[in-house]
Amino acid sequence: QQVRALEDEELRDKIGALAAEEEFPLTKLFQVDGSKRSSHSNAYFFGFWKNKRIVIFDTLLTLSHEQILAVLCHELGHWKFGHIT
């Protein structure tokens, strides 16, 4: 899978604003070409302490910005409420 910086600048700005609002220490945004292996849409984050990154599958990027932000709100909720195992 090829990982690269998120290309959609407008979406990058919206995600950055959402992360700032939730005090999520976002440092980088990536997109991955997951469609080569699956049609499944996904997003996840990784990193330690104040060095977090968000990865969005290209299959998710076919949705509207509002829908993508809703998925990220769900993922950020896991982080905010400590649902990590």
Secondary structure, 3 states (H helix, E strand, C coil): CCEEECCCHHHHHHHHHHHHHCCCCEEEEEEECHHHCCCCCCEEEEEECCEEEEEEECCHHHCCHHHHHHHHHHHHHHHHCCCCC
